[in-house]
Structure formats: structure tokens, C-alpha cells
Amino acid sequence: MNALSPRAVWELAINEQGFSPDPGQQQAVELLERCHQALHRADEHGGPVPGVYLWGPVGRGKTWLMDCFYQGLALPCRRQHFHHFMRWVHRRLFQLTGTPDPLQALARGLARDVRVLCLDELFVSDIGDAMLLGRLLRLIFEQGTVLVVTSNQPPDQLYANGFNRDRFAPAVAAILSAMQVAAVDGGQDHRLHPGAERQRYWVNESAQSSALAAEFARLSAGDDDTTRPFTLGHREVLVVRRSERVLWCRYHQLCEQPLAAMDFIELCDRYAHILLSGLPCLSEGAKGRDIARGTEDGVGLIAAGERRLPVLSRQDDGVRRFIALVDECYDRGIPLYLEARVPLARLYGGGYLSFPFRRTLSRLREMQLARFGPR
């Protein structure tokens, strides 16, 4: 299947593998097919090739379509989750300290290594990344690297409510000038199609965690285990229990201390199964709106206008970390076993993070199917 074009893989999946026809995917398939054909012609004859930007609600098959495209390429390419790519960018820029125009050097080095860069789940929430991406994307395109990405948002909605959003405008302009955009929304969440169930979510209002105790024993399969903390990045993480390949923590031990997406990448490098108990209702806390009158950017104060912003609840930092943990586990195919005080549908009832949590909820629901596993 690796030698097939995106259209051929899509048609095969529908005609012979029982996939449901989805008209919402048709335009995306055609754009990916044109990009695939143009790349292989350009490999012989040269010339610019526009990339493809796929966006739409969760579960519409964007990542699957991109992976079909990626697997059919017969030229140097790289496929990464967006968080992993940004981690690589920051590390590479650090390595290039002292180099004249390190961002230009990074883009040139990337072009020497790959012809096509596929990035999954493009989502921007950090002002530093927002400012960096404007010039970085332009330089990547100028070097001839073709970008294919997925996102839950159209380009003009990326970082829509971010501070000093105008600083991200060059990134949007670069995307629109060098990529073709396709909305992927046939009205179906394909992650929820019927399949054999595998329970990985339990409701337990008490402090006991008997369900996860049994799961930990089963998954560890007699391996030695311990209650000793371990080090993640530069921080000590307390555990309920851990073995060589299975980690069991409480929610507050992982999500209520200052860990970052990069730490969860390292966590998933170490463990094949992650258990998390003691999840509260994540939307508890203050709601309302407050006024933002400006924002500090570097050493200067840049006017941001006066606008109303949602008030963050005291739990929102923890919710952001939980979202990052779910994203990393999902992308790596690592089962996440959860024990919470409320049913899954009520885990986040609404608030400032409602939009990104829709993707999280869809992914957690897919994790309740037996087919979920390593990608």
C-alpha cells in the first residue's frame, strides 16, 4: 500500500476494506493526489509545488488522509506531530546559537534533509511560537520544502484570540500563499464507528482505585514494580505504582505541577501504558470575563486594545497539561487508562478550553475501542 497514491488508497479503503464513503473527504483527496503527482513530476523536472492544509472538526479522517499521502511518497519526507516539530525547532535554534541568521540556517538544513514535511495537529497557543512561525514558514516555503498539515482550525482562525495576534499574521499569509486549503467535514466522527469495546475509563467517586489496581497488575504481568518517584525533565514525579513499562499516577501528580508538552513526549518514550486516577470534573472553578488592557512582549509594552477575555479557572493549567498528555498518548498509540469522579461526557462541561477539549474528548472515546493501539 505504501506505493499507492492518496486517491488509490482512499478508493481501496472504500471498495475493499469497508470504509464508509465520506463526501467531505473528496476535495482533500483530490488536493493530496495533485500534490503527490506534482511532487513526483517535480522530482524530475523541478518547479514549485503547493502544499496542502487540511482542517475540520475532530474525527473526520484528516490524519488518516495525510498518512496515506505520506506513506505513498517516494522522496525524502518527514512526518511529525506539530508539538514534536516545534520541540525540534527550538532545540535546533539553540544548537545554531552564534550562527548568522539561525532561522535561515534551520530552513536550509531542513530543505537539504526533506522535500516534504507533514505536520499533524497544527495548533498555536504560545505567543513565542506565533511570532516565530511567521518568518519560519516563509523561509521553509522559499527553500522549496512542501508542507502538508492537519488542523482543527482554518488558517485565518489559528491563534485567533491570542495576545498581539497581528504578530501571527505573516504566518497566515505564508500558509495561504503556499498551500491549498481544504475543509474536511462530512458530518461523521469516524473515531466513533462501531468496533469492539475495551474499557479504559471508569467512574469512581471514592478515593479507592480498584479498577486501576487490577489493570496495573494485568499490564505489568509480573514485572517488578515500585512506589518510588522518578525524574521527568528536572522535576520529581510521585507515583501510585510504576513498573518498567507501566506508569500509574494520580491526576494532580502529573497535571498539577509545571510539566510541559515536551515532558509528556519523554513520558511516552518511557512507558507503553499510562494510568491516571483521581480526575476531578475539569470544568469546576471560576467562570466569567475580565478585561485585557495590554500585554508585555519582551521588554516593551505593546498595546493590545481593551477587550474582554474569559477568566481562567484555577484548574485550567492542569486541563492544558491533561490535553497535552492525551494528545501525546493518542499520537503514539499509547493507551491511557483513566479513573474519574464523573462520566466521560461530563469531564469538561464547558469553559475557556472548550474548543481544544472537543478533540480531547473524541480521542478519549476512541481509546475505549479495542482497535486503539500503537500507530
Buried (B, 14 or more C-beta within 10 A) or exposed (E): EEEBBBBBBBBBBBEEEEBEEBEBBBBBBBBBBBBBBBBBEBBEEEEEBBBBBBBBBBBBBBBBBBBBBBBBBEEEBBBBBBBBBBBBBBEBBEEBEEEEEBBBBBBBEBBEEBBBBBBBBBBBEEBEBBBBBBBBBBBBBBBEBBBBBBBBBBBEEBBEEBBBBEBBEBBBBBBBEBBBBBBBBBEBBBBBBEEEEEEBBBBBEEEEBEBBBEBBBEBBEEEEBEEEEBEBEEEEBBBBBBBEEBBBBBBEBBBBBEBBBBBBBBBBEEBBBBBBBBBBBBBBBEEEEEEBEEEEBEEEEEEBEEEEEBBBBEBBBBBBBBBBBBBBBBBBEBBBBBBBBBEBEEBBEEBBBEEBBBBBBBBBBBBBBEEBEEE
